[in-house]
Amino acid sequence: VCPLSNVKLKVFEDMKLHNVVDLLKKKLCVTINSDDPAYFGGYMTDNFLAVAQNHSLTDKELVQFTQNAIEASFTSNNEKHHMQRILDQFSSRSI
């Protein structure tokens, strides 16, 4: 999903009302993305920050969005495993 564009386009009136967390808690493979940053005012980091600042999420839940993105990516399984190892190393030091 692209949270900032969803709010700007009035899919959700406010970021606090966005359903991205509900989707994650239902174990759906939801990812946070950007959508035309020049028009909607946010790159990936901005979208992550908007979700994190408006919802009570654990660090683990925030990492789950990136794990989902790796899993959903159109790349080889070897590359997915490589990216997952990098994410695991980062999160083990940061969380």
Secondary structure by P-SEA (a helix, b strand, c coil): ccaaaaaaacccccccccaaaaaaaaccbbbbbbcccccccccaaaaaaaaaacccccaaaaaaaaaaaaaaccccaaaaaaaaaaaaaaaaacc
